């Protein structure tokens, strides 16, 4: 299950991120691989739709490793942020 909510993420109040609250079903109900495949598709698609950084919190070493492979970067505390660098205009 994914829940999306607006949340202030940065010291600059003009910047807003969408906070992802993620809850995983037990492995007896859904495999880690199936969840990973779904997240690999959903994260970039959701980012493209909202056009704002995505932020999530984790203390799970395996989830953090996955987030970093997807493109999340460590932010503050246990937060990890996903944002695509904006292309510079010529």
ZADO-1210 file (C-alpha; in nm, 4 decimals, padded with zeros to 6 digits):
<atoms>
<atom x="00.0000" y="00.0000" z="00.0000" code="UNK" pos="1"/>
<atom x="00.1260" y="00.3496" z="-00.0808" code="UNK" pos="2"/>
<atom x="-00.0087" y="00.6687" z="00.0670" code="UNK" pos="3"/>
<atom x="00.0829" y="01.0070" z="-00.0846" code="UNK" pos="4"/>
<atom x="00.0639" y="01.3263" z="00.1179" code="UNK" pos="5"/>
<atom x="00.2035" y="01.6786" z="00.0769" code="UNK" pos="6"/>
<atom x="00.4766" y="01.7562" z="00.3284" code="UNK" pos="7"/>
<atom x="00.7190" y="02.0440" z="00.3750" code="UNK" pos="8"/>
<atom x="01.0638" y="01.8916" z="00.3261" code="UNK" pos="9"/>
<atom x="01.3208" y="02.1695" z="00.3054" code="UNK" pos="10"/>
<atom x="01.4177" y="02.4727" z="00.5048" code="UNK" pos="11"/>
<atom x="01.3031" y="02.6848" z="00.2090" code="UNK" pos="12"/>
<atom x="00.9275" y="02.7050" z="00.2646" code="UNK" pos="13"/>
<atom x="00.8702" y="02.7586" z="-00.1089" code="UNK" pos="14"/>
<atom x="00.9949" y="02.4058" z="-00.1845" code="UNK" pos="15"/>
<atom x="00.7478" y="02.1245" z="-00.1270" code="UNK" pos="16"/>
<atom x="00.7932" y="01.7526" z="-00.1481" code="UNK" pos="17"/>
<atom x="00.5394" y="01.4753" z="-00.1584" code="UNK" pos="18"/>
<atom x="00.5958" y="01.2395" z="00.1325" code="UNK" pos="19"/>
<atom x="00.5524" y="00.8700" z="00.0572" code="UNK" pos="20"/>
<atom x="00.4241" y="00.6607" z="00.3449" code="UNK" pos="21"/>
<atom x="00.4832" y="00.2994" z="00.2516" code="UNK" pos="22"/>
<atom x="00.3504" y="-00.0055" z="00.4298" code="UNK" pos="23"/>
<atom x="00.4465" y="-00.3495" z="00.3040" code="UNK" pos="24"/>
<atom x="00.2260" y="-00.6558" z="00.3230" code="UNK" pos="25"/>
<atom x="00.3772" y="-00.9666" z="00.4820" code="UNK" pos="26"/>
<atom x="00.5985" y="-01.1732" z="00.2502" code="UNK" pos="27"/>
<atom x="00.3479" y="-01.4564" z="00.2878" code="UNK" pos="28"/>
<atom x="00.1030" y="-01.2385" z="00.0910" code="UNK" pos="29"/>
<atom x="00.3311" y="-01.0741" z="-00.1657" code="UNK" pos="30"/>
<atom x="00.6907" y="-01.1353" z="-00.2659" code="UNK" pos="31"/>
<atom x="00.9624" y="-00.8724" z="-00.2200" code="UNK" pos="32"/>
<atom x="01.0354" y="-00.9049" z="-00.5935" code="UNK" pos="33"/>
<atom x="00.6779" y="-00.8190" z="-00.6878" code="UNK" pos="34"/>
<atom x="00.6828" y="-00.5140" z="-00.4589" code="UNK" pos="35"/>
<atom x="01.0219" y="-00.4033" z="-00.5976" code="UNK" pos="36"/>
<atom x="00.9020" y="-00.4319" z="-00.9580" code="UNK" pos="37"/>
<atom x="00.5901" y="-00.2291" z="-00.8760" code="UNK" pos="38"/>
<atom x="00.7941" y="00.0417" z="-00.6993" code="UNK" pos="39"/>
<atom x="01.0441" y="00.0602" z="-00.9883" code="UNK" pos="40"/>
<atom x="00.7544" y="00.1524" z="-01.2151" code="UNK" pos="41"/>
<atom x="00.5502" y="00.3596" z="-00.9713" code="UNK" pos="42"/>
<atom x="00.8173" y="00.5934" z="-00.8308" code="UNK" pos="43"/>
<atom x="00.9285" y="00.7530" z="-01.1613" code="UNK" pos="44"/>
<atom x="00.5693" y="00.7640" z="-01.2904" code="UNK" pos="45"/>
<atom x="00.4440" y="00.9344" z="-00.9751" code="UNK" pos="46"/>
<atom x="00.7354" y="01.1805" z="-00.9804" code="UNK" pos="47"/>
<atom x="00.6538" y="01.2690" z="-01.3434" code="UNK" pos="48"/>
<atom x="00.2899" y="01.3253" z="-01.2480" code="UNK" pos="49"/>
<atom x="00.3454" y="01.5502" z="-00.9457" code="UNK" pos="50"/>
<atom x="00.6598" y="01.7320" z="-01.0708" code="UNK" pos="51"/>
<atom x="00.7891" y="01.7641" z="-00.7142" code="UNK" pos="52"/>
<atom x="01.0505" y="01.5811" z="-00.5089" code="UNK" pos="53"/>
<atom x="00.9402" y="01.2630" z="-00.3340" code="UNK" pos="54"/>
<atom x="01.0552" y="01.1936" z="00.0211" code="UNK" pos="55"/>
<atom x="01.0225" y="00.8862" z="00.2374" code="UNK" pos="56"/>
<atom x="01.1588" y="00.7705" z="00.5704" code="UNK" pos="57"/>
<atom x="01.3274" y="00.4395" z="00.6442" code="UNK" pos="58"/>
<atom x="01.5538" y="00.2723" z="00.8979" code="UNK" pos="59"/>
<atom x="01.5532" y="-00.0633" z="00.7157" code="UNK" pos="60"/>
<atom x="01.8990" y="-00.1290" z="00.5657" code="UNK" pos="61"/>
<atom x="01.7537" y="-00.3392" z="00.2825" code="UNK" pos="62"/>
<atom x="01.4911" y="-00.0772" z="00.1934" code="UNK" pos="63"/>
<atom x="01.7496" y="00.2027" z="00.2101" code="UNK" pos="64"/>
<atom x="01.9763" y="00.0075" z="-00.0265" code="UNK" pos="65"/>
<atom x="01.6824" y="-00.0350" z="-00.2665" code="UNK" pos="66"/>
<atom x="01.5880" y="00.3344" z="-00.2428" code="UNK" pos="67"/>
<atom x="01.9444" y="00.4381" z="-00.3222" code="UNK" pos="68"/>
<atom x="01.9528" y="00.2063" z="-00.6261" code="UNK" pos="69"/>
<atom x="01.6299" y="00.3666" z="-00.7496" code="UNK" pos="70"/>
<atom x="01.7800" y="00.7159" z="-00.7133" code="UNK" pos="71"/>
<atom x="01.6842" y="00.8373" z="-00.3669" code="UNK" pos="72"/>
<atom x="01.9522" y="01.0320" z="-00.1789" code="UNK" pos="73"/>
<atom x="01.9956" y="01.0628" z="00.1968" code="UNK" pos="74"/>
<atom x="01.8377" y="01.3853" z="00.3197" code="UNK" pos="75"/>
<atom x="01.7811" y="01.4639" z="00.6883" code="UNK" pos="76"/>
<atom x="01.7651" y="01.2110" z="00.9674" code="UNK" pos="77"/>
<atom x="01.6036" y="00.8972" z="00.8271" code="UNK" pos="78"/>
<atom x="01.4583" y="01.0744" z="00.5212" code="UNK" pos="79"/>
<atom x="01.5490" y="00.9894" z="00.1632" code="UNK" pos="80"/>
<atom x="01.4595" y="01.2176" z="-00.1268" code="UNK" pos="81"/>
<atom x="01.4002" y="01.1460" z="-00.4960" code="UNK" pos="82"/>
<atom x="01.4260" y="01.4266" z="-00.7439" code="UNK" pos="83"/>
<atom x="01.5438" y="01.4428" z="-01.0996" code="UNK" pos="84"/>
<atom x="01.7975" y="01.7154" z="-01.1773" code="UNK" pos="85"/>
<atom x="01.6431" y="01.9940" z="-01.3810" code="UNK" pos="86"/>
<atom x="01.7988" y="02.0471" z="-01.7209" code="UNK" pos="87"/>
<atom x="01.9624" y="02.3855" z="-01.7711" code="UNK" pos="88"/>
<atom x="01.8250" y="02.6013" z="-02.0513" code="UNK" pos="89"/>
<atom x="02.0710" y="02.7099" z="-02.3162" code="UNK" pos="90"/>
</atoms>
